[in-house]
Amino acid sequence: MTSQLPRGLENLIPTARATTPGERAASQLLHLRQATVPVPVLAAAAELIAPQLDDPDSATREAAGAVHARLLAAIDDAAPDR
């Protein structure tokens, strides 16, 4: 008999405590190097991650800050006047 391995992205993220969707998104997006998505999706992701910028956990704040900065830079780079 073989055991089933856990599936899904949530199982790849260590969970010493319950994590919020924003924390999981920040952790997953921090590793993202390149993607093509509409600007409104980038803006929505930046809004979802923004509350984690004030998280009590320093690792969460750091990851959220890095991801948030990347998202804002991508939005700026997509500006039509560039």
TORPA-4810 file (N, C-alpha, C, O; in nm, 3 decimals):
<nodes>
NODE_1_0.085_-0.118_0.000_0.000_0.000_0.000_0.089_0.124_0.000_0.182_0.135_0.080_M
NODE_2_0.061_0.216_-0.088_0.139_0.340_-0.094_0.058_0.453_-0.034_-0.065_0.455_-0.043_T
NODE_3_0.129_0.547_0.026_0.058_0.662_0.085_0.052_0.775_-0.016_0.142_0.791_-0.099_S
NODE_4_-0.053_0.850_-0.009_-0.071_0.965_-0.097_0.009_1.082_-0.043_0.004_1.111_0.076_Q
NODE_5_0.084_1.149_-0.130_0.157_1.268_-0.089_0.062_1.387_-0.094_-0.028_1.391_-0.178_L
NODE_6_0.082_1.486_-0.006_-0.002_1.605_-0.011_0.020_1.678_-0.143_0.131_1.678_-0.196_P
NODE_7_-0.084_1.740_-0.195_-0.075_1.810_-0.322_-0.112_1.956_-0.304_-0.178_1.994_-0.207_R
NODE_8_-0.068_2.037_-0.399_-0.103_2.178_-0.399_0.007_2.265_-0.345_0.095_2.220_-0.271_G
NODE_9_0.002_2.393_-0.384_0.104_2.488_-0.343_0.109_2.508_-0.192_0.217_2.529_-0.136_L
NODE_10_-0.005_2.501_-0.126_-0.008_2.523_0.019_0.078_2.421_0.092_0.131_2.450_0.199_E
NODE_11_0.093_2.302_0.036_0.172_2.198_0.102_0.321_2.220_0.085_0.400_2.152_0.150_N
NODE_12_0.361_2.313_0.000_0.502_2.343_-0.019_0.551_2.452_0.076_0.672_2.474_0.089_L
NODE_13_0.459_2.518_0.143_0.493_2.629_0.231_0.487_2.580_0.376_0.384_2.530_0.421_I
NODE_14_0.598_2.593_0.448_0.594_2.551_0.589_0.491_2.633_0.666_0.478_2.754_0.646_P
NODE_15_0.418_2.566_0.752_0.315_2.635_0.829_0.333_2.608_0.978_0.267_2.521_1.034_T
NODE_16_0.421_2.683_1.040_0.439_2.672_1.184_0.316_2.727_1.255_0.283_2.686_1.367_A
NODE_17_0.248_2.819_1.189_0.122_2.874_1.239_0.030_2.890_1.119_0.075_2.879_1.005_R
NODE_18_-0.095_2.915_1.144_-0.189_2.934_1.034_-0.148_3.059_0.955_-0.121_3.163_1.014_A
NODE_19_-0.144_3.047_0.824_-0.107_3.160_0.740_-0.229_3.215_0.670_-0.326_3.144_0.643_T
NODE_20_-0.222_3.343_0.640_-0.331_3.409_0.568_-0.309_3.392_0.418_-0.198_3.360_0.376_T
NODE_21_-0.412_3.413_0.338_-0.393_3.406_0.193_-0.286_3.505_0.145_-0.211_3.474_0.053_P
NODE_22_-0.280_3.622_0.204_-0.180_3.721_0.165_-0.039_3.675_0.195_0.052_3.699_0.115_G
NODE_23_-0.019_3.610_0.309_0.113_3.557_0.343_0.154_3.447_0.246_0.269_3.442_0.203_E
NODE_24_0.060_3.359_0.212_0.091_3.253_0.117_0.122_3.311_-0.020_0.214_3.266_-0.088_R
NODE_25_0.045_3.411_-0.061_0.070_3.474_-0.191_0.206_3.541_-0.194_0.279_3.529_-0.292_A
NODE_26_0.241_3.610_-0.087_0.372_3.677_-0.081_0.484_3.574_-0.090_0.582_3.596_-0.162_A
NODE_27_0.471_3.464_-0.020_0.572_3.360_-0.023_0.586_3.299_-0.162_0.698_3.275_-0.208_S
NODE_28_0.476_3.275_-0.227_0.478_3.214_-0.360_0.529_3.312_-0.464_0.609_3.275_-0.550_Q
NODE_29_0.485_3.436_-0.458_0.523_3.534_-0.559_0.667_3.580_-0.544_0.727_3.628_-0.641_L
NODE_30_0.724_3.567_-0.426_0.862_3.608_-0.405_0.956_3.531_-0.498_1.060_3.583_-0.538_L
NODE_31_0.921_3.409_-0.531_1.005_3.326_-0.615_0.977_3.343_-0.764_1.047_3.286_-0.848_H
NODE_32_0.877_3.419_-0.797_0.841_3.442_-0.936_0.944_3.532_-1.003_0.977_3.638_-0.950_L
NODE_33_0.994_3.492_-1.116_1.096_3.570_-1.187_1.037_3.640_-1.309_1.075_3.754_-1.339_R
NODE_34_0.947_3.576_-1.381_0.892_3.637_-1.501_0.753_3.581_-1.528_0.728_3.461_-1.516_Q
NODE_35_0.664_3.671_-1.566_0.528_3.631_-1.602_0.467_3.743_-1.684_0.506_3.859_-1.672_A
NODE_36_0.373_3.708_-1.768_0.300_3.808_-1.845_0.156_3.805_-1.796_0.084_3.707_-1.816_T
NODE_37_0.115_3.913_-1.733_-0.021_3.923_-1.681_-0.073_4.065_-1.707_0.007_4.158_-1.721_V
NODE_38_-0.203_4.082_-1.712_-0.258_4.217_-1.729_-0.226_4.306_-1.609_-0.217_4.258_-1.495_P
NODE_39_-0.208_4.434_-1.635_-0.176_4.530_-1.529_-0.280_4.527_-1.416_-0.240_4.535_-1.300_V
NODE_40_-0.410_4.516_-1.445_-0.505_4.509_-1.333_-0.481_4.391_-1.238_-0.511_4.400_-1.119_P
NODE_41_-0.428_4.282_-1.290_-0.396_4.167_-1.204_-0.278_4.203_-1.114_-0.277_4.167_-0.996_V
NODE_42_-0.179_4.273_-1.170_-0.065_4.317_-1.089_-0.112_4.412_-0.978_-0.069_4.401_-0.864_L
NODE_43_-0.201_4.504_-1.015_-0.252_4.600_-0.916_-0.330_4.529_-0.806_-0.317_4.562_-0.688_A
NODE_44_-0.410_4.430_-0.844_-0.486_4.355_-0.744_-0.392_4.277_-0.652_-0.414_4.272_-0.531_A
NODE_45_-0.288_4.218_-0.709_-0.192_4.144_-0.627_-0.121_4.238_-0.530_-0.099_4.202_-0.414_A
NODE_46_-0.086_4.357_-0.577_-0.020_4.455_-0.489_-0.112_4.494_-0.374_-0.067_4.509_-0.260_A
NODE_47_-0.240_4.510_-0.403_-0.337_4.544_-0.298_-0.353_4.430_-0.198_-0.364_4.453_-0.078_E
NODE_48_-0.353_4.307_-0.247_-0.369_4.192_-0.157_-0.248_4.175_-0.065_-0.263_4.132_0.049_L
NODE_49_-0.130_4.208_-0.115_-0.009_4.189_-0.037_0.018_4.307_0.057_0.085_4.290_0.159_I
NODE_50_-0.032_4.423_0.025_-0.005_4.544_0.103_-0.030_4.529_0.253_0.052_4.577_0.331_A
NODE_51_-0.137_4.464_0.299_-0.158_4.452_0.443_-0.046_4.375_0.514_-0.024_4.393_0.633_P
NODE_52_0.024_4.289_0.441_0.133_4.211_0.502_0.258_4.294_0.525_0.351_4.249_0.592_Q
NODE_53_0.261_4.416_0.471_0.376_4.504_0.492_0.390_4.544_0.639_0.498_4.583_0.682_L
NODE_54_0.281_4.534_0.714_0.281_4.569_0.856_0.266_4.446_0.947_0.233_4.459_1.064_D
NODE_55_0.292_4.328_0.892_0.278_4.205_0.970_0.378_4.203_1.085_0.491_4.250_1.069_D
NODE_56_0.340_4.150_1.200_0.432_4.142_1.312_0.554_4.054_1.285_0.660_4.074_1.346_P
NODE_57_0.541_3.957_1.195_0.651_3.866_1.164_0.745_3.931_1.064_0.703_3.971_0.955_D
NODE_58_0.873_3.943_1.099_0.969_4.013_1.014_0.990_3.942_0.880_1.011_4.008_0.778_S
NODE_59_0.986_3.809_0.878_1.004_3.736_0.751_0.888_3.764_0.657_0.908_3.779_0.537_A
NODE_60_0.767_3.770_0.711_0.650_3.802_0.629_0.660_3.943_0.575_0.634_3.967_0.457_T
NODE_61_0.700_4.038_0.662_0.716_4.178_0.616_0.819_4.187_0.505_0.799_4.256_0.406_R
NODE_62_0.931_4.117_0.523_1.038_4.122_0.423_0.992_4.065_0.289_1.015_4.125_0.184_E
NODE_63_0.928_3.949_0.293_0.880_3.886_0.169_0.773_3.973_0.104_0.775_3.993_-0.018_A
NODE_64_0.681_4.023_0.184_0.576_4.108_0.129_0.634_4.236_0.069_0.590_4.280_-0.037_A
NODE_65_0.732_4.295_0.135_0.795_4.416_0.083_0.864_4.393_-0.050_0.854_4.475_-0.141_G
NODE_66_0.935_4.280_-0.060_1.004_4.248_-0.185_0.906_4.225_-0.299_0.925_4.275_-0.410_A
NODE_67_0.802_4.149_-0.272_0.702_4.120_-0.374_0.627_4.247_-0.412_0.604_4.273_-0.530_V
NODE_68_0.589_4.325_-0.313_0.514_4.449_-0.338_0.597_4.543_-0.425_0.544_4.603_-0.519_H
NODE_69_0.725_4.555_-0.395_0.812_4.642_-0.475_0.822_4.592_-0.619_0.819_4.672_-0.712_A
NODE_70_0.833_4.462_-0.637_0.840_4.405_-0.773_0.710_4.431_-0.850_0.713_4.464_-0.968_R
NODE_71_0.599_4.414_-0.782_0.471_4.438_-0.848_0.456_4.584_-0.890_0.414_4.614_-1.001_L
NODE_72_0.492_4.675_-0.800_0.481_4.817_-0.832_0.576_4.854_-0.946_0.541_4.936_-1.031_L
NODE_73_0.695_4.797_-0.948_0.790_4.823_-1.056_0.735_4.772_-1.189_0.749_4.839_-1.292_A
NODE_74_0.673_4.655_-1.188_0.614_4.600_-1.310_0.500_4.688_-1.360_0.484_4.708_-1.481_A
NODE_75_0.421_4.741_-1.267_0.312_4.831_-1.305_0.369_4.958_-1.366_0.319_5.005_-1.469_I
NODE_76_0.473_5.014_-1.305_0.537_5.133_-1.358_0.597_5.108_-1.496_0.588_5.193_-1.585_D
NODE_77_0.660_4.992_-1.515_0.721_4.958_-1.643_0.617_4.943_-1.753_0.648_4.961_-1.871_D
NODE_78_0.495_4.909_-1.716_0.388_4.889_-1.814_0.317_5.019_-1.851_0.227_5.019_-1.935_A
NODE_79_0.357_5.129_-1.789_0.292_5.258_-1.816_0.303_5.290_-1.966_0.410_5.272_-2.024_A
NODE_80_0.197_5.337_-2.027_0.196_5.362_-2.172_0.296_5.470_-2.217_0.334_5.471_-2.334_P
NODE_81_0.337_5.560_-2.131_0.428_5.667_-2.172_0.573_5.623_-2.173_0.662_5.706_-2.195_D
NODE_82_0.601_5.498_-2.151_0.740_5.448_-2.152_0.772_5.376_-2.278_0.884_5.328_-2.295_R
</nodes>
